[in-house]
Amino acid sequence: MIYKGIKMSVQKNTVASIFHTSDAQSESDGGNVVARTYLLRLKNEEAATNLSAVIKENAPLD
């Protein structure tokens, strides 16, 4: 899940961020939600910058 105000660190070809994952099959199931840190390595700095921009664009405003 992407939440509002998501924090990311972009350095060279790497994006580090915390995403919340759920074991529920649908939103109404409830389930356990766990915050996990992901380190995403991409081919180059431009790809990392583009990924960061897409994640921020799709984060909720409220």
PLY file of the C-alpha trace (Angstrom):
ply
format ascii 1.0
element vertex 62
property float x
property float y
property float z
element edge 61
property int vertex1
property int vertex2
end_header
0.00 0.00 0.00
1.14 3.50 -0.69
0.18 5.97 2.00
0.08 9.77 2.00
3.36 11.47 2.84
5.42 8.42 1.85
9.12 8.92 2.52
11.75 7.80 0.06
15.47 8.07 -0.32
16.87 8.18 -3.85
20.63 7.79 -4.26
22.22 7.07 -7.63
20.40 3.98 -8.97
18.69 3.02 -5.68
15.30 3.85 -4.14
14.70 2.99 -0.48
11.18 3.28 0.90
8.76 1.83 3.43
5.64 0.17 2.05
2.80 -1.36 4.04
1.85 -4.89 2.99
-1.23 -6.87 3.94
-2.01 -10.58 3.93
-5.72 -9.89 3.25
-7.24 -11.01 -0.06
-9.37 -7.84 -0.30
-9.76 -4.53 1.54
-12.82 -5.78 3.44
-10.99 -8.87 4.78
-8.98 -6.88 7.30
-5.84 -8.94 7.74
-2.49 -8.03 9.21
-0.67 -4.97 7.91
3.11 -4.85 8.24
5.50 -1.99 7.40
8.45 -3.25 5.37
11.50 -1.45 4.05
12.29 -2.09 0.40
15.57 -1.33 -1.35
14.98 -1.15 -5.11
18.03 -1.12 -7.38
17.53 0.02 -10.94
19.70 0.20 -14.05
20.55 3.89 -13.73
19.88 7.12 -11.83
17.24 8.27 -14.33
15.18 5.10 -13.79
15.40 5.56 -10.00
14.25 9.18 -10.30
11.36 8.18 -12.58
10.22 5.41 -10.20
10.32 7.81 -7.26
8.20 10.34 -9.19
5.61 7.70 -10.17
5.28 6.48 -6.57
4.77 10.03 -5.28
2.24 10.82 -8.05
0.16 7.78 -7.08
0.24 8.37 -3.32
-3.11 9.46 -1.87
-3.58 13.14 -1.06
-5.81 12.68 2.01
0 1
1 2
2 3
3 4
4 5
5 6
6 7
7 8
8 9
9 10
10 11
11 12
12 13
13 14
14 15
15 16
16 17
17 18
18 19
19 20
20 21
21 22
22 23
23 24
24 25
25 26
26 27
27 28
28 29
29 30
30 31
31 32
32 33
33 34
34 35
35 36
36 37
37 38
38 39
39 40
40 41
41 42
42 43
43 44
44 45
45 46
46 47
47 48
48 49
49 50
50 51
51 52
52 53
53 54
54 55
55 56
56 57
57 58
58 59
59 60
60 61
